Amino acid sequence: VWMVEEDIGKYVVKAMDDVRTLNRTIYVRPPSNIKSQMEVVNLWEALSGKTLQKEHITEQQWLQKIQ
């Protein structure tokens, strides 16, 4: 999830005025700012004009690497 700092203020003000948020943790996740890692990589490649070397792995391979 990628957010712009200026957008957070809007959510903070709304949360302050909402009794449902009293003494709770608020997770800010606006749907228009959600990007996958691959979308971010593709955007970076498009903006920089460079191509990254990518290695695609399965979920099982990833889990083995982090254990």
Steps between C-alpha positions, in 0.01 A plus 500: 500500500641834399364822643563867462549680830249769406224237474551373855375825652156447347469157660628621837240777515222258407620249762508767772133580440386136494409340836568155352873583493527593869786304664559297184782455253415635158651338192491741208470315174334706229410278202632744241856479638545123505772372267656157478877467515503416130300814418752710694790332319333555161437865584862547608622338179274721289613818677870417510526341156691210658402135524553304820595135499213312662485154648151357533460240774209300633347563839660179628847613384450835670394337826808277492726803451365685804521207741 
